């Protein structure tokens, strides 16, 4: 799937594969495997926290739901769960 198709699908459904607002962290781990864990979003608060898959950075709230997603493609190929089997690959 091309980056344009992935972004168009995101615009239509607010999801990239299983990743979408209000997706639960346990469901994402079940579908996509363990994400890389980032730091706290705010230095003085334990939650929300950054997690990620490929180039996608997710903000997970204290109730373990995804509340925001961002991506950066600067200097690298976009990676997203756009494959037929839900796995990550370059787009």
Backbone as a printed PyTorch tensor [residue, N CA C, xyz], in Angstrom:
tensor([[[  0.8410,  -1.1610,   0.0000],
         [  0.0000,   0.0000,   0.0000],
         [  0.8930,   1.2330,   0.0000]],

        [[  0.5390,   2.2240,  -0.7880],
         [  1.3550,   3.4340,  -0.8700],
         [  1.0470,   4.3750,   0.2880]],

        [[  1.9650,   5.2940,   0.5350],
         [  1.7600,   6.2710,   1.6080],
         [  0.5010,   7.0850,   1.3480]],

        [[  0.2310,   7.4280,   0.0980],
         [ -0.9630,   8.1980,  -0.2370],
         [ -2.2240,   7.4260,   0.1060]],

        [[ -2.2540,   6.1370,  -0.2070],
         [ -3.4300,   5.3250,   0.1060],
         [ -3.6060,   5.1670,   1.6130]],

        [[ -2.5000,   5.0040,   2.3340],
         [ -2.5820,   4.8830,   3.7910],
         [ -3.1290,   6.1740,   4.3940]],

        [[ -2.6410,   7.3230,   3.9260],
         [ -3.1270,   8.6020,   4.4470],
         [ -4.5820,   8.8490,   4.0580]],

        [[ -4.9720,   8.4630,   2.8540],
         [ -6.3720,   8.5980,   2.4410],
         [ -7.2760,   7.7330,   3.3100]],

        [[ -6.8430,   6.5130,   3.5900],
         [ -7.6170,   5.6200,   4.4580],
         [ -7.6890,   6.1950,   5.8730]],

        [[ -6.5990,   6.7780,   6.3440],
         [ -6.5940,   7.4080,   7.6640],
         [ -7.5870,   8.5700,   7.7000]],

        [[ -7.6130,   9.3660,   6.6400],
         [ -8.5620,  10.4750,   6.5700],
         [-10.0110,  10.0010,   6.5600]],

        [[-10.2460,   8.8690,   5.9510],
         [-11.6040,   8.3260,   5.8470],
         [-12.0530,   7.6440,   7.1380]],

        [[-11.1370,   6.9090,   7.8000],
         [-11.5270,   6.0620,   8.9290],
         [-10.9280,   6.4790,  10.2710]],

        [[ -9.9520,   7.3900,  10.2620],
         [ -9.1950,   7.7720,  11.4580],
         [ -8.4200,   6.5850,  12.0270]],

        [[ -8.0510,   5.6460,  11.1610],
         [ -7.2830,   4.4620,  11.5800],
         [ -6.2080,   4.1700,  10.5370]],

        [[ -5.1040,   3.6270,  11.0220],
         [ -4.0640,   3.0500,  10.1530],
         [ -3.9330,   1.6170,  10.6340]],

        [[ -4.5450,   0.7060,   9.9220],
         [ -4.6250,  -0.6690,  10.3900],
         [ -5.3700,  -0.6680,  11.7210]],

        [[ -4.8480,  -1.3180,  12.7460],
         [ -5.5150,  -1.3210,  14.0430],
         [ -5.2590,  -0.0560,  14.8730]],

        [[ -4.3990,   0.8300,  14.3800],
         [ -4.0440,   2.0370,  15.1250],
         [ -5.0600,   3.1320,  14.8420]],

        [[ -5.7050,   3.6050,  15.8980],
         [ -6.6740,   4.6800,  15.7770],
         [ -7.0110,   5.2060,  17.1530]],

        [[ -7.5560,   6.4110,  17.2080],
         [ -7.9110,   6.9850,  18.5070],
         [ -8.8780,   6.0690,  19.2290]],

        [[ -8.6550,   5.9500,  20.5110],
         [ -9.3940,   5.0740,  21.4250],
         [ -9.0420,   3.5940,  21.2710]],

        [[ -8.0290,   3.2650,  20.4750],
         [ -7.5350,   1.8860,  20.4550],
         [ -6.8420,   1.6400,  21.7950]],

        [[ -7.0590,   0.4770,  22.3660],
         [ -6.4300,   0.1990,  23.6580],
         [ -5.0220,  -0.3480,  23.4550]],

        [[ -4.1350,   0.0020,  24.3660],
         [ -2.7570,  -0.4640,  24.2830],
         [ -2.6870,  -1.9910,  24.2990]],

        [[ -3.4460,  -2.6940,  25.1690],
         [ -3.3950,  -4.1590,  25.1240],
         [ -3.8340,  -4.7420,  23.7680]],

        [[ -4.8320,  -4.1340,  23.1270],
         [ -5.2600,  -4.6120,  21.8070],
         [ -4.1800,  -4.3580,  20.7560]],

        [[ -3.5230,  -3.2030,  20.8320],
         [ -2.4410,  -2.9140,  19.8880],
         [ -1.3050,  -3.9160,  20.0540]],

        [[ -0.9510,  -4.2220,  21.2960],
         [  0.1130,  -5.2060,  21.5490],
         [ -0.3030,  -6.5690,  20.9960]],

        [[ -1.5490,  -6.9380,  21.1840],
         [ -2.0360,  -8.2220,  20.6640],
         [ -1.9780,  -8.2700,  19.1400]],

        [[ -2.3560,  -7.1630,  18.4850],
         [ -2.3920,  -7.1300,  17.0240],
         [ -1.0280,  -6.9070,  16.3820]],

        [[ -0.1860,  -6.0550,  16.9970],
         [  1.0450,  -5.6090,  16.3450],
         [  2.3210,  -5.9900,  17.0770]],

        [[  2.2080,  -6.5630,  18.2600],
         [  3.3930,  -6.8720,  19.0360],
         [  3.7430,  -5.7170,  19.9530]],

        [[  4.8250,  -5.8780,  20.6550],
         [  5.2480,  -4.8880,  21.6430],
         [  5.7240,  -3.6140,  20.9480]],

        [[  5.2000,  -2.4400,  21.3250],
         [  5.6920,  -1.1920,  20.7400],
         [  6.9980,  -0.7810,  21.4050]],

        [[  7.6940,   0.1620,  20.7800],
         [  8.8110,   0.7350,  21.5140],
         [  8.2030,   1.7180,  22.5030]],

        [[  8.7510,   1.7610,  23.6820],
         [  8.2260,   2.6310,  24.7380],
         [  9.0370,   3.9100,  24.7820]],

        [[  8.3440,   5.0010,  24.8150],
         [  9.0020,   6.2900,  24.8900],
         [  8.9060,   6.8730,  26.2820]],

        [[  9.1420,   8.1430,  26.3570],
         [  9.1330,   8.8490,  27.6410],
         [  7.7440,   9.3700,  27.9670]],

        [[  7.6880,  10.0090,  29.0990],
         [  6.4840,  10.7230,  29.4940],
         [  6.2650,  11.8890,  28.5320]],

        [[  5.0120,  12.2140,  28.2720],
         [  4.7130,  13.3800,  27.4410],
         [  5.0360,  14.6550,  28.2100]],

        [[  4.6980,  14.6640,  29.4930],
         [  4.9890,  15.8100,  30.3630],
         [  5.9300,  15.3410,  31.4650]],

        [[  6.9900,  16.0680,  31.6780],
         [  8.0360,  15.6390,  32.6100],
         [  7.5230,  15.3880,  34.0350]],

        [[  6.5370,  16.1310,  34.4770],
         [  6.0730,  16.0070,  35.8620],
         [  4.9160,  15.0210,  36.0360]],

        [[  4.4290,  14.4310,  34.9550],
         [  3.3120,  13.4880,  35.0300],
         [  3.7420,  12.1150,  34.5480]],

        [[  3.2780,  11.0910,  35.2140],
         [  3.6110,   9.7160,  34.8120],
         [  2.9350,   9.3610,  33.4850]],

        [[  1.7150,   9.8180,  33.2940],
         [  0.9530,   9.6030,  32.0540],
         [  0.4760,  10.9470,  31.5500]],

        [[  0.2220,  11.1230,  30.2680],
         [  0.3410,  10.1700,  29.1680],
         [  1.7930,   9.8870,  28.8080]],

        [[  1.9650,   8.8230,  28.0360],
         [  3.3020,   8.3930,  27.6120],
         [  3.3310,   8.1720,  26.1060]],

        [[  4.5240,   8.2770,  25.5420],
         [  4.7430,   7.9950,  24.1250],
         [  5.0210,   6.5110,  23.9380]],

        [[  4.4390,   5.9290,  22.9110],
         [  4.7650,   4.5860,  22.4430],
         [  4.8480,   4.6820,  20.9300]],

        [[  5.3620,   3.6670,  20.2780],
         [  5.4350,   3.7780,  18.8260],
         [  5.5880,   2.4680,  18.1030]],

        [[  5.2070,   2.5280,  16.8450],
         [  5.3730,   1.4380,  15.8790],
         [  5.9070,   2.0640,  14.6030]],

        [[  7.0630,   1.6100,  14.1490],
         [  7.6350,   2.1860,  12.9300],
         [  7.8160,   3.6860,  13.0960]],

        [[  7.3080,   4.4630,  12.1480],
         [  7.3860,   5.9220,  12.2030],
         [  6.2200,   6.5440,  12.9580]],

        [[  5.3000,   5.7430,  13.4540],
         [  4.1250,   6.2710,  14.1400],
         [  4.4030,   6.4160,  15.6300]],

        [[  4.1510,   7.5980,  16.1520],
         [  4.2960,   7.8590,  17.5760],
         [  2.8930,   8.0100,  18.1600]],

        [[  2.6100,   7.2300,  19.1870],
         [  1.2910,   7.2070,  19.7970],
         [  1.3470,   7.8340,  21.1800]],

        [[  0.3140,   8.5730,  21.5450],
         [  0.1660,   9.0780,  22.9010],
         [ -0.8930,   8.2140,  23.5710]],

        [[ -0.4900,   7.5590,  24.6600],
         [ -1.3760,   6.6690,  25.4020],
         [ -1.6990,   7.3350,  26.7410]],

        [[ -2.9950,   7.4330,  27.0440],
         [ -3.4450,   8.0880,  28.2790],
         [ -3.3810,   7.1110,  29.4550]],

        [[ -3.6560,   7.5920,  30.6810],
         [ -3.5880,   6.7150,  31.8580],
         [ -4.5130,   5.5050,  31.7750]],

        [[ -5.6260,   5.6130,  31.0580],
         [ -6.5450,   4.4770,  30.9440],
         [ -6.1150,   3.5240,  29.8270]],

        [[ -4.9180,   3.7200,  29.2910],
         [ -4.2790,   2.8740,  28.2830],
         [ -4.9930,   2.9140,  26.9280]],

        [[ -5.5990,   4.0700,  26.6140],
         [ -6.1990,   4.2820,  25.3040],
         [ -5.3460,   5.2690,  24.5220]],

        [[ -5.2820,   5.0690,  23.2070],
         [ -4.5390,   5.9770,  22.3580],
         [ -5.3620,   7.2380,  22.1450]],

        [[ -4.7570,   8.3960,  22.4000],
         [ -5.4680,   9.6590,  22.2570],
         [ -4.8910,  10.5400,  21.1480]],

        [[ -3.7140,  10.1930,  20.6210],
         [ -3.1140,  10.9760,  19.5420],
         [ -2.0940,  10.1220,  18.8090]],

        [[ -1.8830,  10.4670,  17.5500],
         [ -0.8720,   9.7930,  16.7370],
         [ -0.1610,  10.8550,  15.9060]],

        [[  1.1320,  10.6890,  15.7460],
         [  1.9000,  11.5670,  14.8730],
         [  2.9240,  10.7250,  14.1370]],

        [[  3.4640,  11.3070,  13.0850],
         [  4.4460,  10.5830,  12.2890],
         [  5.4610,  11.5560,  11.7310]],

        [[  6.6670,  11.0750,  11.5730],
         [  7.7250,  11.8590,  10.9560],
         [  8.4050,  11.0040,   9.8950]],

        [[  8.5100,  11.5360,   8.7060],
         [  9.1490,  10.8080,   7.6190],
         [ 10.4550,  11.4610,   7.2040]],

        [[ 10.9520,  12.3860,   8.0150],
         [ 12.1720,  13.1100,   7.6700],
         [ 13.3670,  12.1610,   7.6050]],

        [[ 13.9440,  12.0460,   6.4490],
         [ 15.1740,  11.2830,   6.2800],
         [ 15.0240,   9.7730,   6.3060]],

        [[ 13.7980,   9.2520,   6.2020],
         [ 13.6380,   7.7990,   6.2160],
         [ 12.3740,   7.4130,   5.4410]],

        [[ 12.2500,   6.1450,   5.1670],
         [ 11.0600,   5.6430,   4.4910],
         [  9.9370,   5.4790,   5.5070]],

        [[  8.7140,   5.8650,   5.1400],
         [  7.5930,   5.6550,   6.0580],
         [  7.3720,   4.1710,   6.3250]],

        [[  7.0980,   3.8370,   7.5830],
         [  6.7770,   2.4710,   7.9830],
         [  5.4070,   2.5160,   8.6450]],

        [[  4.5080,   1.6520,   8.2010],
         [  3.1570,   1.6400,   8.7630],
         [  2.5600,   0.2590,   8.6170]],

        [[  1.5230,  -0.0440,   9.4460],
         [  0.8590,  -1.3480,   9.3390],
         [ -0.0800,  -1.3690,   8.1650]],

        [[  0.4550,  -1.2810,   6.9690],
         [ -0.3810,  -1.2220,   5.7870],
         [ -0.3860,  -2.5000,   4.9860]],

        [[  0.2770,  -3.5250,   5.4730],
         [  0.3440,  -4.7820,   4.7420],
         [ -0.9500,  -5.5670,   4.9270]],

        [[ -1.2120,  -6.4890,   4.0450],
         [ -2.4290,  -7.3100,   4.1150],
         [ -2.5520,  -8.0480,   5.4350]],

        [[ -1.4300,  -8.5260,   5.9780],
         [ -1.4840,  -9.2820,   7.2220],
         [ -1.3720,  -8.4020,   8.4580]],

        [[ -1.3800,  -7.0860,   8.2810],
         [ -1.2950,  -6.1610,   9.4160],
         [  0.1160,  -5.8720,   9.8680]],

        [[  1.1150,  -6.4920,   9.2230],
         [  2.4880,  -6.2640,   9.6370],
         [  2.9950,  -4.9190,   9.0920]],

        [[  4.1130,  -4.4650,   9.6550],
         [  4.6970,  -3.2050,   9.2450],
         [  5.6020,  -3.4110,   8.0430]],

        [[  5.6420,  -2.3920,   7.2160],
         [  6.5440,  -2.4090,   6.0860],
         [  6.7130,  -1.0090,   5.5550]],

        [[  7.7180,  -0.8240,   4.7270],
         [  7.9410,   0.4670,   4.1010],
         [  6.8280,   0.7180,   3.1080]],

        [[  6.3900,   1.9750,   3.0360],
         [  5.3350,   2.3420,   2.0840],
         [  5.8610,   3.3720,   1.1270]]])
